[in-house]
Amino acid sequence: MNAPFSPGRGFQDPVLGPQAVFRSVLSAMSRPGNIAPVPDAGVEGPAAAPQEVLAILLALCDHETPVWLDAALRNAIAPWLAFHANCPIVDDPARAAFGVLRACAGNPPLSAFAAGEERYPDRSTTLIVLAENLTTGASLFLEGPGIESRARIAPAGLPDGFVAQAQANRDLYPRGLDFLLFAERGICGLPRSTRIFTEVR
Amino acid sequence: MYVAVKGGEAAIAATHDLVAEARRGDRSVPELKVAQIREQMKLAVARVMNEGSLYDEDLAALALKQSQGDAVEAAFLMRAYRTTLPRFGSSSPLDTSGMAIRRRISAAFKDLPGGQVLGPTYDYTHRLFDWTLAEDGEARIAVPEADAPLADNMPRVPDILGDEGLMEPEAAPAGDPAPADITRDPAQFPAGRDARLQMLARGDEGFLLGLAYSVQRGFGGNHPFAGEIRMGEVPVRFHPEELGFEIELGDVTLTECQMINQFTGSSETPPQFTRGYGVCFGQSERKAMSMAIIDRALKTRELGEEAAYPAQQEEFVLYHCDTIEASGFVEHLKLPHYVDFQGELELIRKIRREQDEQRARMAAEPEGAEA
């Protein structure tokens, strides 16, 4: 073991904290392309991950939701996550209910994660995808449920090949993965129903 | 023809104020404290914890205060709150053989190891009012300490019978799978015993009591014996993965009842006693006993008996025993059904009109004019 384990803090209010964070995730998923701020619910954990992402994991995960993390992130936050949420951490992306994807070497392809079943398309992985920001990257144009006509985001620092794979993910509908892009304290939902274009049609 | 109701929101807001006023009652009377309910109405608190499916005496006491003592309304508050709590994991199975006994009796065996410990029970009261309780002032309580502590060894009675091979063994299903969790996956029928016991544990005490009574009166059963009833504190233990060992989280008060029933045996198995099991939070003997009687009644499938009576019919018992579901559906009748009812009204008027017209037509036809 490296440094002694520090539990940091879970939610300031164990009922209202997760409710508020869930609300912002719900808002992000309902209105893809809109940036929903993640409220400060008092969660404090290892600095290796954005504190808002840790708060989202605490709000959504429990002892029945396996989580996938890349190796470095796992070393940094798995003990903290186990202490606060008791969620299983899995190696196999296909078994993950949630995951955190960052731009780093050795990421599995999105097809390795769970895309759900015909009868239960919801039994799929929801990925929190970390970006540097949502404004200076190449434009992505979004259409679909929850978007009035078209929305635009410009995420920078996404994992390699993410956009192309996310577009391919749309073909699996109603199966498929769902994504929450995170940057600078805000989240942008990309549910499987959203169509992603790299140029205006 | 939907009639819009004006001012609805204001009226609804006013109901909250009226409830607050009704709840407070006469202002010259001191307001109830949650701690008073928790300490001095422990049996009501136990019922609310059971039917609310949540062990928290303070919350249950608050629920009773908030609902003016309506146990069903209080249980509803507990259930709703339960859904907001983070799910951290499952404790290790509670070991009631290690209970810190406060009450332990058997109607089947007079002399049992550890003895009969009567404990705090209403069984021997004469059901006469104690007027001293109506006076203000401190209650006079004098419980002398016993000469010796209770026996360490208080084995469970069915275990004693089991050693002789006379009792239907209680064995985990092959592979010892995790028990069903009815709060995650709705029970499907036929239901496994784990799901049945969970549903009974949170079931309405009155409904289960009535059904248990029906079993005893002959509607489904065999005459049960109270093999053992025990009440006391049991530690709750949890095994965090990162620690690698079990830790104790605290105690809960449980009441456990084991009913012993007859079984005639078959060509394969010699006659043996069968079990009924009941367990619940707090001191809730009537509930634990009713639950145990019905647990046995619902074993018809496993024991090859015919399910002839309501208490033996799984779907009837388990669908209707949940307090919150039952009160929800019964009380939903108060919601507007104006359109449905309008439809019924039109229909009944139309049928009567047509019948009147038919009668008038037949009366107008000359006699003997048949086609």
Chai-1 contact restraints between the chains, C-beta under 6 A:
chainA,res_idxA,chainB,res_idxB,connection_type,confidence,min_distance_angstrom,max_distance_angstrom,comment,restraint_id
A,V15,B,T84,contact,1.0,0.0,6.0,A-B,restraint_1
A,D62,B,R87,contact,1.0,0.0,6.0,A-B,restraint_2
A,H63,B,G89,contact,1.0,0.0,6.0,A-B,restraint_3
A,A82,B,E242,contact,1.0,0.0,6.0,A-B,restraint_4
A,N86,B,F88,contact,1.0,0.0,6.0,A-B,restraint_5
A,N86,B,G89,contact,1.0,0.0,6.0,A-B,restraint_6
